[in-house]
Amino acid sequence: KLFIVSLGVGWGLVVKTVIPSMLLALLCATSLHAAEEKSKDFDQLMPPTLKHPPEAEARLNQWFRDSKFGAFIHFGAYSQLAGKYKDRVTPKQYAEWIQMDLGIPYEEYRREVAGQFNPVDFDAEEWVKIFKDAGMRHVVLTSKHHDGFALFDSACSDYDVMDASPFKRDIVKELSEACHKHGLKFGVYYSQAFDWADPDSSTYFEQESLKNIHPGLPEDRKPDMDAYIARKALPQIEELLTNYQIDLIWFDTPRSITRERAVLFRDTV
């Protein structure tokens, strides 16, 4: 398996240069959305050298470098909104950030957005046929984006497509099976640092945004990142890697992810 951490290019469709490593794989780019914010943890994450150890080179050469062209898909409850919610339009060019950008409370978002997510025309076989006909050789899907809503059947959280939406189909399972049936590698994106459904995860917008998403929290409440990681993030990574055939896992922006926390994710993979 490949283990990739992105410094905020999770929205990208094609990546030309990848610098992965099992110790810490980094894509050295900063997202446009976070360009004005510099993470204090960034320097801690940077390895002393970006030269690949031999074992990382061996993993890359197994299939990833030869693949060259793949689909990187952002798909989730936010997709149906297309950047607009109740006559309000997101000010940013990131439809998947609409909950945070418009300050939609978690309970409302769960009820009105995730609770209405019902992509009845989703056809994994059709998707894979399009990808394969275009010459793509691998596919990466957002298994859980920043809103915390998972596109797979999770036992450690009921905020997923099987329990919190009327669709009740495991999208990760269907796409994984279709990819491998037709000879494509399959990977998942997982937002390990941001989870707006969980007030313990990093918001990186600090207390004001936390109060918008979770208005009932006490004024002096502080997020407990380690509690969130232990309670949800690591268990969901275990579920993905245990219950599905995963060839690549992509971790996103490392806000509040110290070196010690990054090692937890590496070791879990």
C-alpha positions in Angstrom: 0.0 0.0 0.0 1.1 3.6 -0.6 0.8 6.1 2.3 0.5 9.7 1.1 0.1 12.9 3.1 -0.9 16.0 1.2 -0.3 19.5 2.4 -3.5 20.7 1.1 -3.9 19.6 -2.6 -6.7 17.2 -1.8 -8.9 19.0 -4.3 -6.5 18.4 -7.2 -7.4 16.1 -10.1 -3.9 15.4 -11.5 -0.7 15.5 -9.5 2.5 15.7 -11.6 5.1 15.1 -8.8 4.6 12.9 -5.8 7.0 12.5 -3.0 5.7 9.6 -0.9 7.4 7.6 1.8 6.2 5.1 4.4 7.9 7.2 7.1 6.1 10.4 5.9 5.0 11.0 2.4 4.5 14.6 1.6 3.2 16.6 -1.3 4.9 19.9 -0.8 2.1 22.3 -1.7 -0.2 24.5 0.2 -3.9 24.7 -0.5 -5.2 27.9 -1.9 -7.9 27.7 0.7 -5.3 27.8 3.5 -2.7 29.9 1.8 -2.9 32.7 4.3 -2.6 30.3 7.3 0.7 28.8 8.2 0.6 25.7 10.4 2.8 25.8 13.4 3.2 22.0 13.0 4.5 22.2 9.4 8.1 22.3 10.3 7.7 19.4 12.7 6.3 17.3 9.8 9.0 18.0 7.4 11.6 15.1 7.3 15.2 16.1 7.3 15.5 14.9 3.7 13.0 14.1 1.0 15.1 11.4 -0.5 13.3 8.2 -0.6 14.6 5.2 1.4 15.0 2.0 -0.7 11.8 0.5 0.6 9.7 3.5 -0.5 11.3 3.3 -3.9 10.3 -0.3 -4.1 6.7 0.4 -3.2 6.4 3.2 -5.7 7.8 1.1 -8.5 5.4 -1.8 -7.9 2.6 0.1 -9.7 2.2 3.8 -8.8 4.9 5.3 -11.0 3.8 3.2 -13.9 0.1 4.2 -13.4 0.8 7.9 -14.1 -2.9 8.9 -14.7 -5.8 8.4 -12.4 -9.0 9.9 -11.1 -9.1 11.9 -7.8 -12.8 12.3 -6.9 -14.4 14.6 -4.4 -17.9 13.2 -3.8 -20.1 13.5 -0.8 -23.2 15.0 0.8 -21.9 18.4 -0.3 -22.0 17.5 -3.9 -25.7 17.8 -4.2 -25.5 21.5 -3.1 -23.0 22.6 -5.7 -22.0 25.5 -3.5 -25.5 26.8 -2.7 -27.5 26.2 0.4 -30.9 27.8 1.1 -30.3 30.8 -1.3 -26.8 31.3 0.2 -23.8 30.8 -2.0 -20.4 29.8 -0.7 -17.9 32.7 -1.1 -15.1 30.2 -1.9 -14.5 28.0 -4.9 -14.6 24.8 -2.8 -18.1 23.3 -2.8 -16.9 20.7 -0.3 -16.2 23.5 2.3 -19.7 24.8 2.2 -20.6 23.8 5.8 -17.7 25.7 7.3 -17.8 28.6 4.8 -21.5 29.3 5.5 -21.4 28.2 9.2 -24.1 25.5 8.9 -24.5 23.9 12.3 -23.7 20.2 12.5 -27.2 19.1 13.4 -28.7 21.1 10.6 -26.2 19.9 8.1 -26.7 16.3 9.2 -30.4 16.6 8.8 -30.7 18.8 5.7 -27.7 17.8 3.7 -26.4 14.4 4.7 -29.9 13.3 5.6 -31.0 14.2 2.0 -28.0 12.6 0.3 -29.5 10.1 -2.1 -27.5 9.7 -5.4 -29.7 7.0 -6.9 -28.0 7.3 -10.3 -24.6 6.4 -8.9 -23.2 3.5 -10.9 -19.7 2.4 -10.0 -19.5 0.2 -13.1 -20.3 3.2 -15.3 -17.7 5.4 -13.5 -15.0 2.8 -13.9 -15.8 2.3 -17.6 -15.4 6.1 -18.2 -12.1 6.1 -16.3 -10.7 3.1 -18.0 -11.7 4.3 -21.5 -9.9 7.6 -20.7 -6.7 5.7 -20.0 -6.8 6.0 -16.2 -5.3 3.2 -14.2 -6.1 4.2 -10.6 -9.0 5.9 -8.7 -9.0 7.7 -5.4 -12.3 8.6 -3.7 -13.0 10.8 -0.7 -14.0 8.2 1.9 -14.6 11.0 4.5 -14.0 14.6 3.8 -13.9 17.5 6.3 -17.6 17.4 7.1 -17.0 14.1 8.8 -19.6 12.2 6.7 -18.3 8.8 5.6 -19.1 7.1 2.3 -18.6 3.7 3.8 -20.2 1.5 6.4 -18.5 2.5 9.7 -19.0 0.7 12.9 -17.4 3.4 15.1 -19.7 6.2 13.9 -23.3 6.4 12.6 -22.5 9.5 10.6 -22.1 7.6 7.3 -23.9 6.8 4.1 -25.5 3.7 5.5 -26.9 5.2 8.7 -27.3 8.9 8.2 -28.6 9.0 4.6 -31.5 7.5 2.7 -29.1 6.0 0.1 -27.9 3.2 2.4 -25.4 1.8 -0.1 -21.7 1.5 0.6 -20.1 3.7 -2.0 -16.5 2.8 -1.1 -17.3 -0.9 -1.4 -19.1 -0.6 -4.7 -16.4 1.5 -6.3 -13.5 -0.6 -4.9 -15.1 -3.8 -6.3 -15.7 -2.2 -9.7 -12.2 -0.9 -10.0 -10.6 -4.2 -9.1 -13.0 -6.1 -11.4 -11.7 -4.0 -14.3 -8.1 -3.9 -13.4 -7.8 -0.5 -11.8 -6.1 0.2 -8.5 -8.3 1.8 -5.9 -7.4 4.2 -3.1 -9.2 6.4 -0.6 -8.7 9.9 0.6 -9.3 10.4 4.3 -9.5 13.7 6.2 -7.6 12.8 9.3 -7.2 16.3 10.8 -10.5 18.0 10.0 -13.9 16.5 11.0 -16.5 19.2 11.6 -18.9 16.7 13.0 -16.5 16.1 15.9 -15.8 19.1 18.1 -12.6 17.5 19.3 -10.9 17.5 15.8 -8.9 20.4 14.5 -11.0 23.2 13.1 -8.0 25.5 12.4 -10.5 28.3 12.4 -10.4 28.2 16.2 -13.2 29.0 18.6 -15.4 31.2 16.4 -16.0 28.6 13.7 -16.3 25.9 16.3 -19.2 27.8 17.9 -20.9 28.2 14.5 -20.8 24.5 13.8 -21.5 23.4 17.4 -23.4 26.3 19.0 -24.3 24.3 22.1 -20.7 23.8 23.3 -19.5 25.6 26.4 -17.6 28.8 25.8 -14.4 27.6 27.3 -14.4 24.2 25.7 -11.2 23.3 23.9 -10.8 20.6 21.2 -9.1 17.3 22.3 -7.4 16.2 19.1 -5.9 13.1 20.6 -9.4 12.0 21.8 -10.8 12.4 18.3 -8.0 10.5 16.7 -8.4 7.6 19.1 -12.2 7.6 19.0 -12.8 8.0 15.3 -9.9 8.6 12.9 -7.7 5.6 13.6 -10.6 3.2 14.0 -12.0 4.3 10.6 -8.6 3.9 9.0 -8.5 0.4 10.4 -12.0 -0.3 9.0 -11.1 1.0 5.5 -7.9 -1.1 5.4 -9.5 -4.2 6.9 -12.9 -4.3 5.2 -11.9 -3.1 1.7 -9.2 -3.8 -0.9 -7.3 -0.5 -0.7 -4.1 0.0 -2.8 -3.4 3.6 -1.7 -4.5 5.9 1.2 -4.2 9.7 0.9 -4.2 11.9 4.0 -5.0 15.5 3.7 -3.9 18.8 5.4 -1.9 18.2 8.6 -3.4 20.8 10.8 -2.7 19.8 14.4 -1.1 16.6 13.2 2.2 16.6 15.0 5.0 14.1 14.1 3.8 11.8 17.0 0.3 11.8 15.6 1.5 11.2 12.1 3.4 8.2 13.3 0.2 6.8 14.7 -1.5 7.0 11.3 1.6 5.5 9.6 1.7 2.6 12.1 -2.0 1.9 11.7 -1.6 1.7 7.9 
